[in-house]
Amino acid sequence: MKVSELLSWIENECDQEEVALELLEAAEAELLATDPDGVDPRVERISGLLAEPLDFQQLEDLLQDWSRLSDQAESLKLEAEFRRISRTLTSEEWQTNLFSSLVHLHRDFEAGLDPHAVVAAADYLFEKVAESRQDFLEMPITEEEITAETVLGHQLLNESFDLWQNSLEMVADAVEQPELWDDVLKAGQQASRRLVTVQLLDQRVQASVCRY
């Protein structure tokens, strides 16, 4: 692998500019091939080295920072991948029961249901979401369970809770200003997308565990 060659060369020789530039370019191309979202900090670091007159001390610094940069790359690439997945889910994939309930609320409102009843139903759903969020926050987690996947999962789930609560809170305004229902449903859709994405992330983790 070109990256391994680069790191080995820096560690053992690091004194020929022409060789360094060739290895940097090859390593950059290798990393770019596995970084479709363009978030790998190692690529940015190498690109910076290539953009300026070569400084061999900066190569040494790169070697020292490589492990930290690689950990960052793992987390950033994972997040970028699953946010891309979230954006590209089909309507059949991202719709949840809670979103269906939100759609039914909107339809009931349009059919002439008493606005107070619509708001009361939204408040009930809000409380259910709040209870689920509290249960989630109270779940114990050990140090061994803290991985790039669990950190991302917690982040996406918290975003989902935020969006759901925002969506359901807006219903009270939407019954007074019906044009706001679009915002209500958009927030609910984004909340559902994140929730389904968390489920897909968990499925990948479980599949990985089952292989060992």
N, C-alpha and C positions, 0 to 999 in steps of 0.2 A: 504493500500500500504506500502511496506517495506521502501521505501524512507521516507514517512511521519512518520512512526514509528521511524526511526532513528533520524530525525530532532526533533521530539517531545521529544524523550528520552534525546538527548543532551541538549535541552533547559530546561528540568525539573529535570533531575537527573545527568547523566554523571559522575558516580562514580564507576561503576562495569566493569572491563575490559572484563570479559567473555561475558557479555551481549553486550557490545560495539562491540566486534569482531563479534558476531553472527549477529547483526544488520547491521554492515558494509558489511559483506559477502552477506547478503540477499539483501541489497540495491544495491550492485554492480551487482548482478545477474539480478535484475529487470531492471537496466539501460542498461545492455548489451543486454537484450532481445529486446530493442527498438533502438539499435545503430548498425545496420548492417554494417555500414561503419567504425566503430571504431574511431569516432571523438569526442565523448562526453568528455569534460574536467573533468566532475564530476567523470567519471569512473577512469580516470588517477589519480585524487586526492585521491579517496578512495583506489585505488590499492597501492598508495604510503603509505597510513596510515597502510594498512595491511602488507606491506613488512618490516616494522620496529617495534620496541617495541612501544606499544601504548602510545601516549602522549595526555593526556586529553585536554591540551591547544590547540593542533592541531584540536581536535574535535570542540572546541569552535570557532576556526578560520574558520573551514569548515562551520559551521552554519552561521557565519557572511558573508562568501563569497558565500553562496548558490545561492542567487538571481542573482548575477553577473554571476556566472558559468552557471546558467540555461539559462540566456539570450544568453551567448556564445554558449551553446549547441544547442539552437534553430537555430541560424544562421549557425553554422557549419554543423549540420545535414541536414538542408535544402539545403545548397550548395552541400554537398556530394551526396544527393539524386538526385538532378537535373543534376549534372555532370555525375552521373552514367546513368541517363536517356539519356543524350546527347550521351554517348559512345555506348549505346545499341539500338539507333534508327535504324530501318531498312532503306534500301536505298529508299524505297517508301515513308517513313515518313520524311526523312531529305532533300530530294532533293527540291530545290526551283527554281523559274524562273530564278534567277540570276545565279545559278549554271548551269542550262540548257544553258544559254547564253554563259557561259564559256566553256562548252563542245562543243558547236557549233563553237566557235572560234578555238578550238583545231582541230576540224574536218576540218574546212575550211583551216587552215594552212596545215594540212596533205594532203588536196586535191589540194594544190598548189596555194592558194590565196596569192596575193602579201603580204609579211610580213609587209610592211608599213600600209596596210589596216587593217591587224590583230591588230597591235599595236594601230592604230587610234581608232579602235572599243573598245579595252581594255581601252584606255584613256577616251573614252566617258563613259563607265561603271564606271570607277574610279570617274569621276566627279559626276555622279549620286549618288554613294555611299557617296561621300564627302558632297553633298547637304543634303542627308538624315541624315547624322551624325550631320551636323550643325543644322538642324531642331530639332533633338533630344536634342542636348545640350541646345537649346533655350527654350525648353518646361519648363514652370514654375512648381514647385512642392512645396507644402505646408509642414509645419512641420508634420502635421497630416498624410500625405501620406508617410512619411519615415518609412518603416517597414522592417523587414528582407527580405520580398519578393521583395520590390521595390529596395532595395540595391543590392540584388543578380541579379535582372533583369537588372539593370543599368550596373553591372559588366559584365554580360554575353553579353549584347548588345555591350558594348564597345570592348570586345574581338572579337566579330563578325565583327565589323567595321574594327578593326586592321587587322584581317586575310584577309578580303576582299581586303582592300587596298594593303596589302602585295602581295596577289595573283595576282591582276591585274597589279601591278608594275612589277612583275617578267615576265610578258608576253614579254616585250621588250627584256629581256635576253633569254627567251625561243625560240624566233624566230631565234636567233643566235646559241643557244645551245639546240637543241630539247630535250635532255635528261632532261632538267629542267621542261618540261611540267608536269612530275609526281609531282614535288613540287608545281607547280601552282594549279593543280587539288586537291592535298591533302589539301592545305591551303583553297581552296574554299569549300571543303567538310566540314572541321572543322568550317568554318564560317557559313555554312548552318546549321550544327548541333546545333550550339549555338543559331542561330536565331530561329529555330523551338523550341528549349528548352525554350527560353523566351516566345514564344507564349503559350506553354503548362503551364508554370508557371503562366502566366496571366489568362489562362482559369481556373486554380485552384482558383486563387484569386477571380475571378468573380463568380465562383460557390459558394464560401464561402460567399461572400457578398449577393448573392441571397437567402441564407438560412435565412437571418435575416430581 
